[in-house]
Amino acid sequence: INLYTKALKEGVYDTEEKKMEALDGIEKNSKQIENYVSEIVTASREDFLNLEATIGEFYLDDLMSKIKGMYSDKFSTLHTEFSVSEYENCLLKCDIDRLEEVLQNMLENAIKYGDGKYVRIDFDEEEDCQLISVTNSGCSLKEEELPHLFDSFYRGSNADKVEGSGLGLYIAKSLMRLMDGDVFAQVNGDEFQIVAVVRKC
């Protein structure tokens, strides 16, 4: 929401159509926040996020078209190099809306905790799964913290000056497991990478 607002203020969107797309994005993300807050307020246990997923079939390109459309302008506003590697347009077995949320969490994490130089999305295959990874430059996280990153309300040592709830990656992992997938993180030198493991049809 903040990035959309900043882009609108700076006149990044030069047509009425793009401005309306940005406003639609703000509205969509606001509704997601309202839903999360509502679930948290009514919580009484550790598994307070009553997450659901509707498993369907869709092509990887359907998902990536949404992500590229949503983030290309955002990264341009941040002056961060954003790249998406080539991929095979395979058929995935998942909830496309929920997987989109997971990738948004991964990308927002890269924006918050990277150094702003670059963020890239890569693809790989492993048996009957499609791997989608988000990598950012400027990793300051300690490797021993990796096992705790997906715990609810956990915030790493690199989060001191960054606002957040510690729920983003917890939600991402909960959603992926709900869809018979997974998500994990790793540190490669000064790069930080989060990988979503998605079932293929």
N, C-alpha and C positions, 0 to 999 in steps of 0.2 A: 504494500500500500504506500509506504514511504517513497519507494523508488518511482512508482507511477506518478505520485504527486510531484516529486522533484522534476520528473521529465516534463510534466504538464507546465510547471512553473517556468522551466527553462526553454520552453517552446520546441522541444525535441520532436513532437508530433506535428508535422506540417500540413496535415489534412484533417478535415472534420471526421473522416472515417477512422483514422488512427486515434484521434482524441476520444471517439466513442468507444473504441476497443479498450483504451486505457481505463475509461470510466467503468466499462463492463468488468474489467479485471479488478478494479477497486471494490466494486459491489460484490463480486464472487468471493474475494478474499475476506471481506467484512463478514459475509454470511458464514464462512468457514470458522472464523474466530468466534462468532456468536454461538455456533454449535459446540465448539470445544469448551467455551466458558460455561455454557449450560450444563454440559456433561460433568465438568469439574465441580461446579456448585452443588450438584446433586450426588456427589461422590461420598462414599463412606468406607471404601476399602481400597487396597492397592490397585486392583484392576478396575479403577473408576471409569476408564474410557471404554464405554460400551460400543466398541468399533464393530462394524459389519462390512461385509464385502459381497458383491454379487459376481461370481466367476463367469466370465464369458470369453469369447475369442476375438482377437483383433490383431492387426498387423503392426509391427514395430514402428513403421513409418507414420501411422495414425497418431501414435503417442509423441514421437519426436517432432512432428509438425507443430503440435500444440506447444511443446516445450521451447522449440526454437522461436516460435512466434511470440511467446510470453517473455523470453529472456534476452533476445538479441538486443533490443532497444535498451533494456535495463543495464546490461553490461556496457553498452556504448555510453550511457549516461555516467557510469562509474569509471569510465576510461580503463576498463579491464578487458584484456584480450580474451575472447570467448570463442572456443572452437568445438566442433562436433565431428568426430572421426567418421569415416565411411562405415557402413554396416549392411548386413544382409537383411532384407525386409522379410523377416521370418514371422510366423504366426505364433502369438503368445496366448497362454491360457491364464487369464488373470482378470481383475477388475480394472479397466483402463482409468477410471476416475481416481481410484485409490492409489494406483501405481503413479499417476500424475502427482498426487499429493506427496508420495514418498520422494519422488525426484525433486519436487519443489523444496522439501525439507533438506535434501542433500545439497541443493544449489544455494539455498539461503545460508546453510552452514558454511559453505565455501566463501560466501560473501562476507559473513560475519568474522570468520576466524583466519582467513587468508590475508596476504599482504596486498591484494588488489592487482597484482601483475597479470596473472592469467588464471583462467578456469577452463577445464576441458572435459568433454564427455567422451569416453571410450567404450568399446564393445568387445566382448570375447564370448566364446562358447565353452561349455563344460558339460559333457554328456548330454542330457536332455534339457539343459538350462541355458538361458541367455543371460550373460553378465553385463550389466550396465554400470559403469563407474564414473564418478565425478571426482576430479583431481584439482586441487588448488595449490598454488605456490605459497611459500611463507609459513610453513608448519612450525609451530612452537610448542606443540603438545608432546608430553613425555610418553614414550612407548609403553611404560608400565600402566598408563591410564587407560589404554585402549579397551581392556575388558569391562570397564565401568561406563563407557560412553553411552551405552544404550539403556542404562538404568534410569528409572524415572527420577526426575529432579536433579540428576547428576550434572554438575558443571565442572569442566576441566580447569586446570591451572592457567590456561590461556584465556579464561572468560572473565577475569577480574574487571576489565573496563568495558565489557560488552553486555548489553541488556539481554535478558532471556529468562526462560522459565526452566530450562533443562528438560523439556518434554519433547522437543522436535524429533530427536533420534529415537527416543523411546516409542513414540507414535509410529515412526517409520518401521521399526523392527516388529512392533505388534501387528501392523498391517501386513507386512511381508509374510510373517508366520501364519497369519489368518488366510493367506492366499497360497499356502504350501510353498513359500519361498523363504528367503532370508536376506539379511543385510549384514555386512561386516565392515570394519575399518582397518586401515594399515598406514604406517608411516614409511615413506621411501625417501631417505635423505631429508631434504627441506620441503618435500611434497607430502600433502595429506590426501588420502584417498578413501572414499566410501563406495562400496560395491553392493549393488542390489542383485540378488539372484532370482531370476524369474523363470517359471516353468514354460516350456515350449509345447506346442500341440504336436 
